Amino acid sequence: QVQLVESGGGLVQPGGSLRLSCAASGSIVSINDMGWYRQVLGKQRDLVATITSGGSTNYADSVKGRFTISRDNAKNTVSLQMNSLKPEDTAVYYCYVRPGGYTRNYWGQGTQVTVSS
């Protein structure tokens, strides 16, 4: 089994910054892809950013230039630095990992990010 614990959400004013972190533990030898999705109540879960084991990144167009994803392979963690936050970034953010040898993603419990004045 794989467990993910997220941290770092909260309330921030427009233009502010937050950093989300996600730590994976359990039966993990290696991790392939890691990343973040977000979901607004009543809408589908959308990709925010992903990072491969080799460090290649992919971002949603709406966050390019503002968000930065990173990972620490030694600690099995993935982080999302969010700058210049906008009200439309308000959502529940979920991290995921795809451990090596697994055929499914594992998800965190979600952390609320609210951007409001």
N, C-alpha and C positions, 0 to 999 in steps of 0.2 A: 504494500500500500504506500501511497504517496500523500503527504499532507503539505498544504500551502498556507502560510500565514501572511496576511497583508497588513501594512501599516502606513500611516502618513496622510490619510484623508483629512478633510475638515472644511471649514468655512474660510474663504479668502475673498478679498475685494478684487474687482476687475483690475487687471494689470499686475496682479500679484503672482506669487510663485508658490508651488507646493512640490514636495518630493514624495513619491510613493515607492514603497519597497515591498518585496515579496520574497519570503524564504521558503525553500522546499526542503523537505526531510522525508525519511523513510527508506524504502527499498530502491535506492537510486545509485547506479554506478556512473552514469553519465546523463547529460541532458542535451537533447537536440535543440529544437526551437523553444524559445520562451517569449512571452509578450504580454500585452495588455489589450483588453477590450473594454468598452463602456456601454452602459445601457441606461436609457431614460425610461421611466415607468410607462408601460404601454407600447413601447417600441422595441425593435429587434436589437440584439447585441451587436455592436459595430466594432470593427478592428480599429485600434489606435496605433499600435506600433508592435513590431516583432523584431527579434534578433536571433540569428542562428548561432550555432556553437562556434563558428568561425568569426563571428562578429559582424556579419552582414546585417544591415538594418532595413526595415521597410516601415513607412509611415503613412497614415491617412493624409490626404491632401489638406484637410482642415487643420492639422497640427504641425505640418512641416515648418521648420524654422522656429518653432516655439517649444516643442517637446523634444527631449532626448532620452532614448532608451539605452541602458547599459546593463552589463551582467558581470558577476564575479563567479567564475566556474569553480573556484576552490571552495566557495561558500554556498554554492547553489542558490544564488540570489539574483533577482532581476529588479532594476529600479527604473523609475520614470520621473525625470526632472521636467516639471511643467512650468514654463515661464509665460509671461504676458497672457495670463488666463482671461478668458472671456465668459460672460454669462452662459453662452451656449456650450461651454465645456462642462457645465453642471450635469452630473450623472453618477451612477454607481460604477466604479472601476474594478474590473476583475483581472487578475493575473492568471496566466496559464503556463504550464510546462508540458513538454513532450519528452518523457525520459527515453533514453536509448533502450531499444528492445521492446518498447511498449507500442501498442497500436491505437492508443487513445490519448487525449489531452486530460490533464488534471487541472482543476480550477480552484482558485481561492474563494473565500467567502464573500468577497466584495467589500469595497470601502467607498463611502460617500464623499464626493467632492462637490462642494457648493460654491459657486462664484456669484457673489451678490454684494451690492453696496448697502 
